[in-house]
Amino acid sequence: MRKTLLKLHRNIMRVIPALAFLIAASSITATCFYMSHQPDIPEGLMKFER
């Protein structure tokens, strides 16, 4: 049981950074919900802008 949980934990920890990157890359050109503040795009994500 412990080995199964550790394997599942390792797999989840591989997926979470990839999901975070995909969300960040897909939201580059999206508009902000708040009219008063739009944060700057990090330099690392500028190459993925469409």
All heavy atoms as TSV, in Angstrom:
chain	resi	resn	atom	element	x	y	z
A	1	MET	N	N	0.827	-1.198	0.000
A	1	MET	CA	C	0.000	0.000	0.000
A	1	MET	C	C	0.871	1.261	0.000
A	1	MET	O	O	0.589	2.218	-0.716
A	1	MET	CB	C	-0.912	-0.042	1.229
A	1	MET	CG	C	-1.821	1.128	1.360
A	1	MET	SD	S	-3.086	1.034	0.110
A	1	MET	CE	C	-4.040	2.425	0.508
A	2	ARG	N	N	1.909	1.254	0.804
A	2	ARG	CA	C	2.781	2.419	0.885
A	2	ARG	C	C	3.501	2.678	-0.441
A	2	ARG	O	O	3.626	3.821	-0.872
A	2	ARG	CB	C	3.784	2.228	2.020
A	2	ARG	CG	C	4.716	3.402	2.206
A	2	ARG	CD	C	5.552	3.229	3.460
A	2	ARG	NE	N	6.626	4.170	3.537
A	2	ARG	CZ	C	6.522	5.406	4.029
A	2	ARG	NH1	N	5.357	5.803	4.474
A	2	ARG	NH2	N	7.565	6.200	4.074
A	3	LYS	N	N	3.956	1.605	-1.088
A	3	LYS	CA	C	4.641	1.758	-2.367
A	3	LYS	C	C	3.696	2.322	-3.422
A	3	LYS	O	O	4.100	3.145	-4.246
A	3	LYS	CB	C	5.203	0.420	-2.834
A	3	LYS	CG	C	6.388	-0.045	-2.040
A	3	LYS	CD	C	6.932	-1.342	-2.586
A	3	LYS	CE	C	8.099	-1.817	-1.743
A	3	LYS	NZ	N	8.638	-3.080	-2.271
A	4	THR	N	N	2.461	1.907	-3.391
A	4	THR	CA	C	1.469	2.408	-4.342
A	4	THR	C	C	1.217	3.894	-4.133
A	4	THR	O	O	1.142	4.663	-5.100
A	4	THR	CB	C	0.144	1.631	-4.205
A	4	THR	OG1	O	0.401	0.235	-4.339
A	4	THR	CG2	C	-0.851	2.068	-5.256
A	5	LEU	N	N	1.109	4.306	-2.873
A	5	LEU	CA	C	0.889	5.718	-2.579
A	5	LEU	C	C	2.095	6.563	-2.969
A	5	LEU	O	O	1.944	7.681	-3.484
A	5	LEU	CB	C	0.553	5.907	-1.102
A	5	LEU	CG	C	-0.835	5.441	-0.673
A	5	LEU	CD1	C	-0.988	5.583	0.836
A	5	LEU	CD2	C	-1.905	6.221	-1.396
A	6	LEU	N	N	3.297	6.061	-2.742
A	6	LEU	CA	C	4.495	6.799	-3.132
A	6	LEU	C	C	4.589	6.938	-4.647
A	6	LEU	O	O	4.967	7.997	-5.166
A	6	LEU	CB	C	5.738	6.105	-2.590
A	6	LEU	CG	C	5.974	6.244	-1.090
A	6	LEU	CD1	C	7.166	5.394	-0.662
A	6	LEU	CD2	C	6.189	7.684	-0.712
A	7	LYS	N	N	4.219	5.888	-5.369
A	7	LYS	CA	C	4.233	5.941	-6.825
A	7	LYS	C	C	3.204	6.947	-7.341
A	7	LYS	O	O	3.477	7.735	-8.239
A	7	LYS	CB	C	3.942	4.555	-7.392
A	7	LYS	CG	C	4.076	4.456	-8.872
A	7	LYS	CD	C	3.872	3.032	-9.343
A	7	LYS	CE	C	4.021	2.935	-10.837
A	7	LYS	NZ	N	3.824	1.563	-11.313
A	8	LEU	N	N	2.027	6.940	-6.738
A	8	LEU	CA	C	0.983	7.898	-7.108
A	8	LEU	C	C	1.431	9.325	-6.814
A	8	LEU	O	O	1.235	10.235	-7.624
A	8	LEU	CB	C	-0.314	7.584	-6.361
A	8	LEU	CG	C	-1.486	8.507	-6.619
A	8	LEU	CD1	C	-1.947	8.380	-8.066
A	8	LEU	CD2	C	-2.613	8.194	-5.673
A	9	HIS	N	N	2.069	9.528	-5.677
A	9	HIS	CA	C	2.569	10.855	-5.297
A	9	HIS	C	C	3.602	11.356	-6.297
A	9	HIS	O	O	3.578	12.520	-6.706
A	9	HIS	CB	C	3.158	10.787	-3.893
A	9	HIS	CG	C	3.644	12.100	-3.388
A	9	HIS	ND1	N	4.967	12.462	-3.479
A	9	HIS	CD2	C	2.995	13.141	-2.827
A	9	HIS	CE1	C	5.113	13.667	-2.973
A	9	HIS	NE2	N	3.927	14.101	-2.569
A	10	ARG	N	N	4.524	10.482	-6.710
A	10	ARG	CA	C	5.536	10.875	-7.691
A	10	ARG	C	C	4.904	11.251	-9.024
A	10	ARG	O	O	5.303	12.219	-9.670
A	10	ARG	CB	C	6.533	9.745	-7.896
A	10	ARG	CG	C	7.626	9.766	-6.865
A	10	ARG	CD	C	8.718	8.776	-7.235
A	10	ARG	NE	N	8.884	7.906	-6.060
A	10	ARG	CZ	C	8.757	6.602	-6.049
A	10	ARG	NH1	N	8.507	5.942	-7.146
A	10	ARG	NH2	N	8.902	5.932	-4.947
A	11	ASN	N	N	3.891	10.495	-9.441
A	11	ASN	CA	C	3.233	10.796	-10.711
A	11	ASN	C	C	2.487	12.122	-10.652
A	11	ASN	O	O	2.523	12.892	-11.608
A	11	ASN	CB	C	2.267	9.671	-11.090
A	11	ASN	CG	C	2.995	8.426	-11.517
A	11	ASN	OD1	O	4.144	8.477	-11.927
A	11	ASN	ND2	N	2.335	7.296	-11.406
A	12	ILE	N	N	1.839	12.388	-9.556
A	12	ILE	CA	C	1.115	13.652	-9.398
A	12	ILE	C	C	2.093	14.818	-9.390
A	12	ILE	O	O	1.838	15.860	-9.996
A	12	ILE	CB	C	0.252	13.625	-8.123
A	12	ILE	CG1	C	-0.923	12.671	-8.318
A	12	ILE	CG2	C	-0.255	15.013	-7.771
A	12	ILE	CD1	C	-1.745	12.434	-7.082
A	13	MET	N	N	3.231	14.652	-8.731
A	13	MET	CA	C	4.225	15.720	-8.673
A	13	MET	C	C	4.871	15.999	-10.028
A	13	MET	O	O	5.450	17.048	-10.233
A	13	MET	CB	C	5.306	15.396	-7.635
A	13	MET	CG	C	4.805	15.519	-6.244
A	13	MET	SD	S	4.182	17.192	-6.020
A	13	MET	CE	C	3.367	17.071	-4.504
A	14	ARG	N	N	4.791	15.076	-10.963
A	14	ARG	CA	C	5.276	15.323	-12.317
A	14	ARG	C	C	4.253	16.096	-13.136
A	14	ARG	O	O	4.615	16.856	-14.032
A	14	ARG	CB	C	5.580	14.013	-13.024
A	14	ARG	CG	C	6.781	13.311	-12.483
A	14	ARG	CD	C	7.030	12.033	-13.242
A	14	ARG	NE	N	8.066	11.253	-12.600
A	14	ARG	CZ	C	8.177	9.950	-12.708
A	14	ARG	NH1	N	7.341	9.270	-13.448
A	14	ARG	NH2	N	9.144	9.325	-12.086
A	15	VAL	N	N	2.983	15.895	-12.844
A	15	VAL	CA	C	1.919	16.490	-13.644
A	15	VAL	C	C	1.642	17.935	-13.235
A	15	VAL	O	O	1.368	18.780	-14.088
A	15	VAL	CB	C	0.631	15.641	-13.529
A	15	VAL	CG1	C	-0.546	16.319	-14.162
A	15	VAL	CG2	C	0.854	14.274	-14.147
A	16	ILE	N	N	1.725	18.250	-11.969
A	16	ILE	CA	C	1.370	19.581	-11.473
A	16	ILE	C	C	2.206	20.694	-12.114
A	16	ILE	O	O	1.641	21.685	-12.574
A	16	ILE	CB	C	1.435	19.622	-9.932
A	16	ILE	CG1	C	0.279	18.809	-9.365
A	16	ILE	CG2	C	1.378	21.052	-9.418
A	16	ILE	CD1	C	0.294	18.664	-7.867
A	17	PRO	N	N	3.535	20.599	-12.211
A	17	PRO	CA	C	4.288	21.678	-12.879
A	17	PRO	C	C	3.922	21.824	-14.356
A	17	PRO	O	O	3.861	22.940	-14.871
A	17	PRO	CB	C	5.746	21.262	-12.717
A	17	PRO	CG	C	5.763	20.328	-11.579
A	17	PRO	CD	C	4.454	19.637	-11.587
A	18	ALA	N	N	3.653	20.714	-15.021
A	18	ALA	CA	C	3.271	20.789	-16.430
A	18	ALA	C	C	1.929	21.504	-16.587
A	18	ALA	O	O	1.756	22.331	-17.490
A	18	ALA	CB	C	3.197	19.396	-17.032
A	19	LEU	N	N	0.979	21.210	-15.713
A	19	LEU	CA	C	-0.314	21.893	-15.757
A	19	LEU	C	C	-0.169	23.381	-15.466
A	19	LEU	O	O	-0.798	24.212	-16.134
A	19	LEU	CB	C	-1.287	21.263	-14.765
A	19	LEU	CG	C	-1.895	19.939	-15.176
A	19	LEU	CD1	C	-2.738	19.371	-14.042
A	19	LEU	CD2	C	-2.730	20.096	-16.424
A	20	ALA	N	N	0.647	23.715	-14.499
A	20	ALA	CA	C	0.859	25.128	-14.175
A	20	ALA	C	C	1.471	25.870	-15.357
A	20	ALA	O	O	1.083	27.000	-15.663
A	20	ALA	CB	C	1.759	25.254	-12.945
A	21	PHE	N	N	2.412	25.237	-16.043
A	21	PHE	CA	C	3.029	25.852	-17.211
A	21	PHE	C	C	2.012	26.037	-18.334
A	21	PHE	O	O	1.963	27.094	-18.971
A	21	PHE	CB	C	4.198	25.005	-17.701
A	21	PHE	CG	C	4.846	25.552	-18.926
A	21	PHE	CD1	C	5.688	26.646	-18.849
A	21	PHE	CD2	C	4.602	24.991	-20.160
A	21	PHE	CE1	C	6.280	27.169	-19.973
A	21	PHE	CE2	C	5.189	25.499	-21.290
A	21	PHE	CZ	C	6.028	26.587	-21.208
A	22	LEU	N	N	1.179	25.026	-18.581
A	22	LEU	CA	C	0.170	25.137	-19.638
A	22	LEU	C	C	-0.845	26.231	-19.334
A	22	LEU	O	O	-1.247	26.980	-20.225
A	22	LEU	CB	C	-0.537	23.798	-19.825
A	22	LEU	CG	C	0.294	22.706	-20.479
A	22	LEU	CD1	C	-0.474	21.401	-20.496
A	22	LEU	CD2	C	0.693	23.107	-21.876
A	23	ILE	N	N	-1.246	26.348	-18.089
A	23	ILE	CA	C	-2.192	27.400	-17.706
A	23	ILE	C	C	-1.556	28.773	-17.887
A	23	ILE	O	O	-2.179	29.704	-18.402
A	23	ILE	CB	C	-2.682	27.193	-16.260
A	23	ILE	CG1	C	-3.577	25.954	-16.195
A	23	ILE	CG2	C	-3.427	28.417	-15.749
A	23	ILE	CD1	C	-3.919	25.515	-14.800
A	24	ALA	N	N	-0.296	28.907	-17.482
A	24	ALA	CA	C	0.392	30.194	-17.634
A	24	ALA	C	C	0.571	30.549	-19.102
A	24	ALA	O	O	0.355	31.703	-19.503
A	24	ALA	CB	C	1.742	30.149	-16.933
A	25	ALA	N	N	0.936	29.571	-19.926
A	25	ALA	CA	C	1.151	29.836	-21.345
A	25	ALA	C	C	-0.162	30.153	-22.062
A	25	ALA	O	O	-0.201	30.964	-22.982
A	25	ALA	CB	C	1.833	28.648	-22.004
A	26	SER	N	N	-1.259	29.538	-21.639
A	26	SER	CA	C	-2.536	29.786	-22.307
A	26	SER	C	C	-3.174	31.099	-21.879
A	26	SER	O	O	-4.019	31.635	-22.592
A	26	SER	CB	C	-3.504	28.635	-22.038
A	26	SER	OG	O	-3.881	28.619	-20.685
A	27	SER	N	N	-2.776	31.629	-20.751
A	27	SER	CA	C	-3.398	32.855	-20.265
A	27	SER	C	C	-2.595	34.111	-20.607
A	27	SER	O	O	-2.903	35.190	-20.105
A	27	SER	CB	C	-3.608	32.784	-18.756
A	27	SER	OG	O	-2.370	32.789	-18.093
A	28	ILE	N	N	-1.589	33.996	-21.450
A	28	ILE	CA	C	-0.765	35.156	-21.801
A	28	ILE	C	C	-1.598	36.224	-22.497
A	28	ILE	O	O	-1.514	37.400	-22.186
A	28	ILE	CB	C	0.422	34.732	-22.681
A	28	ILE	CG1	C	1.426	33.973	-21.848
A	28	ILE	CG2	C	1.090	35.938	-23.315
A	28	ILE	CD1	C	2.565	33.400	-22.648
A	29	THR	N	N	-2.419	35.822	-23.447
A	29	THR	CA	C	-3.179	36.793	-24.232
A	29	THR	C	C	-4.580	37.041	-23.677
A	29	THR	O	O	-5.334	37.805	-24.262
A	29	THR	CB	C	-3.304	36.320	-25.687
A	29	THR	OG1	O	-3.949	35.046	-25.692
A	29	THR	CG2	C	-1.941	36.237	-26.346
A	30	ALA	N	N	-4.924	36.412	-22.574
A	30	ALA	CA	C	-6.248	36.598	-21.989
A	30	ALA	C	C	-6.328	37.953	-21.289
A	30	ALA	O	O	-5.339	38.472	-20.781
A	30	ALA	CB	C	-6.541	35.489	-20.981
A	31	THR	N	N	-7.511	38.513	-21.277
A	31	THR	CA	C	-7.690	39.788	-20.596
A	31	THR	C	C	-7.895	39.558	-19.105
A	31	THR	O	O	-8.379	38.514	-18.686
A	31	THR	CB	C	-8.898	40.540	-21.159
A	31	THR	OG1	O	-10.054	39.720	-21.027
A	31	THR	CG2	C	-8.688	40.881	-22.610
A	32	CYS	N	N	-7.557	40.527	-18.339
A	32	CYS	CA	C	-7.687	40.439	-16.894
A	32	CYS	C	C	-9.121	40.778	-16.484
A	32	CYS	O	O	-9.772	41.623	-17.079
A	32	CYS	CB	C	-6.712	41.412	-16.237
A	32	CYS	SG	S	-6.659	41.272	-14.450
A	33	PHE	N	N	-9.607	40.121	-15.448
A	33	PHE	CA	C	-10.952	40.382	-14.961
A	33	PHE	C	C	-11.039	41.720	-14.227
A	33	PHE	O	O	-12.095	42.316	-14.139
A	33	PHE	CB	C	-11.416	39.264	-14.029
A	33	PHE	CG	C	-11.626	37.967	-14.749
A	33	PHE	CD1	C	-10.792	36.895	-14.522
A	33	PHE	CD2	C	-12.653	37.830	-15.663
A	33	PHE	CE1	C	-10.983	35.694	-15.176
A	33	PHE	CE2	C	-12.857	36.634	-16.325
A	33	PHE	CZ	C	-12.014	35.574	-16.082
A	34	TYR	N	N	-9.933	42.160	-13.702
A	34	TYR	CA	C	-9.912	43.415	-12.970
A	34	TYR	C	C	-9.447	44.529	-13.895
A	34	TYR	O	O	-8.406	44.421	-14.529
A	34	TYR	CB	C	-8.990	43.318	-11.757
A	34	TYR	CG	C	-9.396	42.225	-10.803
A	34	TYR	CD1	C	-8.715	41.022	-10.757
A	34	TYR	CD2	C	-10.480	42.398	-9.965
A	34	TYR	CE1	C	-9.097	40.016	-9.900
A	34	TYR	CE2	C	-10.871	41.401	-9.099
A	34	TYR	CZ	C	-10.182	40.211	-9.068
A	34	TYR	OH	O	-10.566	39.222	-8.229
A	35	MET	N	N	-10.187	45.565	-13.984
A	35	MET	CA	C	-9.867	46.644	-14.912
A	35	MET	C	C	-8.683	47.487	-14.435
A	35	MET	O	O	-7.998	48.100	-15.236
A	35	MET	CB	C	-11.085	47.554	-15.110
A	35	MET	CG	C	-12.264	46.847	-15.725
A	35	MET	SD	S	-11.900	46.171	-17.340
A	35	MET	CE	C	-11.859	47.655	-18.305
A	36	SER	N	N	-8.423	47.516	-13.147
A	36	SER	CA	C	-7.404	48.423	-12.625
A	36	SER	C	C	-5.998	47.821	-12.588
A	36	SER	O	O	-5.034	48.553	-12.457
A	36	SER	CB	C	-7.791	48.875	-11.223
A	36	SER	OG	O	-7.821	47.760	-10.355
A	37	HIS	N	N	-5.876	46.493	-12.698
A	37	HIS	CA	C	-4.532	45.905	-12.560
A	37	HIS	C	C	-4.352	44.753	-13.523
A	37	HIS	O	O	-5.117	43.809	-13.532
A	37	HIS	CB	C	-4.306	45.403	-11.135
A	37	HIS	CG	C	-2.987	44.726	-10.954
A	37	HIS	ND1	N	-1.790	45.396	-11.020
A	37	HIS	CD2	C	-2.677	43.441	-10.727
A	37	HIS	CE1	C	-0.803	44.551	-10.823
A	37	HIS	NE2	N	-1.315	43.345	-10.649
A	38	GLN	N	N	-3.333	44.817	-14.335
A	38	GLN	CA	C	-2.930	43.723	-15.217
A	38	GLN	C	C	-1.450	43.460	-14.945
A	38	GLN	O	O	-0.611	44.295	-15.269
A	38	GLN	CB	C	-3.138	44.109	-16.682
A	38	GLN	CG	C	-2.732	43.047	-17.658
A	38	GLN	CD	C	-3.747	41.926	-17.771
A	38	GLN	OE1	O	-4.922	42.142	-17.560
A	38	GLN	NE2	N	-3.276	40.744	-18.082
A	39	PRO	N	N	-1.100	42.329	-14.324
A	39	PRO	CA	C	0.299	42.076	-14.003
A	39	PRO	C	C	1.146	41.916	-15.258
A	39	PRO	O	O	0.657	41.535	-16.318
A	39	PRO	CB	C	0.267	40.789	-13.189
A	39	PRO	CG	C	-1.043	40.170	-13.466
A	39	PRO	CD	C	-1.974	41.261	-13.889
A	40	ASP	N	N	2.431	42.223	-15.148
A	40	ASP	CA	C	3.352	42.084	-16.265
A	40	ASP	C	C	3.587	40.614	-16.579
A	40	ASP	O	O	3.554	39.759	-15.691
A	40	ASP	CB	C	4.692	42.746	-15.950
A	40	ASP	CG	C	4.552	44.252	-15.804
A	40	ASP	OD1	O	3.641	44.817	-16.437
A	40	ASP	OD2	O	5.359	44.840	-15.066
A	41	ILE	N	N	3.848	40.321	-17.844
A	41	ILE	CA	C	4.127	38.957	-18.273
A	41	ILE	C	C	5.595	38.656	-17.984
A	41	ILE	O	O	6.468	39.441	-18.359
A	41	ILE	CB	C	3.845	38.798	-19.772
A	41	ILE	CG1	C	2.381	39.084	-20.064
A	41	ILE	CG2	C	4.218	37.402	-20.245
A	41	ILE	CD1	C	2.046	39.115	-21.535
A	42	PRO	N	N	5.886	37.522	-17.321
A	42	PRO	CA	C	7.281	37.168	-17.067
A	42	PRO	C	C	8.039	36.958	-18.378
A	42	PRO	O	O	7.468	36.536	-19.386
A	42	PRO	CB	C	7.191	35.853	-16.293
A	42	PRO	CG	C	5.814	35.822	-15.734
A	42	PRO	CD	C	4.960	36.588	-16.691
A	43	GLU	N	N	9.326	37.247	-18.373
A	43	GLU	CA	C	10.153	37.150	-19.573
A	43	GLU	C	C	10.175	35.729	-20.141
A	43	GLU	O	O	10.232	35.534	-21.346
A	43	GLU	CB	C	11.584	37.601	-19.269
A	43	GLU	CG	C	11.710	39.084	-18.993
A	43	GLU	CD	C	11.342	39.927	-20.207
A	43	GLU	OE1	O	11.657	39.520	-21.340
A	43	GLU	OE2	O	10.737	40.984	-19.996
A	44	GLY	N	N	10.114	34.726	-19.265
A	44	GLY	CA	C	10.153	33.342	-19.724
A	44	GLY	C	C	8.939	32.937	-20.527
A	44	GLY	O	O	8.985	32.006	-21.324
A	45	LEU	N	N	7.823	33.635	-20.337
A	45	LEU	CA	C	6.600	33.299	-21.062
A	45	LEU	C	C	6.425	34.118	-22.332
A	45	LEU	O	O	5.537	33.832	-23.136
A	45	LEU	CB	C	5.378	33.508	-20.167
A	45	LEU	CG	C	5.208	32.510	-19.036
A	45	LEU	CD1	C	4.017	32.909	-18.168
A	45	LEU	CD2	C	5.008	31.120	-19.571
A	46	MET	N	N	7.247	35.116	-22.555
A	46	MET	CA	C	7.084	35.975	-23.723
A	46	MET	C	C	7.265	35.200	-25.030
A	46	MET	O	O	6.640	35.523	-26.037
A	46	MET	CB	C	8.079	37.138	-23.687
A	46	MET	CG	C	7.739	38.151	-22.613
A	46	MET	SD	S	6.132	38.900	-22.802
A	46	MET	CE	C	6.443	39.937	-24.206
A	47	LYS	N	N	8.078	34.149	-25.040
A	47	LYS	CA	C	8.306	33.410	-26.276
A	47	LYS	C	C	7.099	32.549	-26.667
A	47	LYS	O	O	7.015	32.072	-27.774
A	47	LYS	CB	C	9.549	32.544	-26.167
A	47	LYS	CG	C	9.491	31.477	-25.101
A	47	LYS	CD	C	10.794	30.713	-25.037
A	47	LYS	CE	C	10.753	29.721	-23.899
A	47	LYS	NZ	N	12.011	28.984	-23.795
A	48	PHE	N	N	6.124	32.359	-25.756
A	48	PHE	CA	C	4.936	31.586	-26.054
A	48	PHE	C	C	3.756	32.454	-26.442
A	48	PHE	O	O	2.671	31.948	-26.678
A	48	PHE	CB	C	4.549	30.721	-24.854
A	48	PHE	CG	C	5.609	29.702	-24.516
A	48	PHE	CD1	C	6.434	29.894	-23.436
A	48	PHE	CD2	C	5.771	28.582	-25.292
A	48	PHE	CE1	C	7.406	28.965	-23.126
A	48	PHE	CE2	C	6.744	27.664	-25.004
A	48	PHE	CZ	C	7.564	27.838	-23.919
A	49	GLU	N	N	3.951	33.769	-26.483
A	49	GLU	CA	C	2.869	34.672	-26.854
A	49	GLU	C	C	2.542	34.489	-28.336
A	49	GLU	O	O	3.407	34.367	-29.172
A	49	GLU	CB	C	3.270	36.121	-26.591
A	49	GLU	CG	C	2.132	37.086	-26.752
A	49	GLU	CD	C	2.510	38.488	-26.336
A	49	GLU	OE1	O	3.719	38.759	-26.201
A	49	GLU	OE2	O	1.608	39.274	-26.136
A	50	ARG	N	N	1.251	34.463	-28.651
A	50	ARG	CA	C	0.817	34.228	-30.037
A	50	ARG	C	C	0.894	35.465	-30.863
A	50	ARG	O	O	0.658	36.510	-30.622
A	50	ARG	CB	C	-0.609	33.723	-30.053
A	50	ARG	CG	C	-0.716	32.377	-29.429
A	50	ARG	CD	C	-2.128	31.932	-29.452
A	50	ARG	NE	N	-2.250	30.836	-28.503
A	50	ARG	CZ	C	-3.352	30.228	-28.265
A	50	ARG	NH1	N	-4.433	30.572	-28.877
A	50	ARG	NH2	N	-3.396	29.257	-27.412
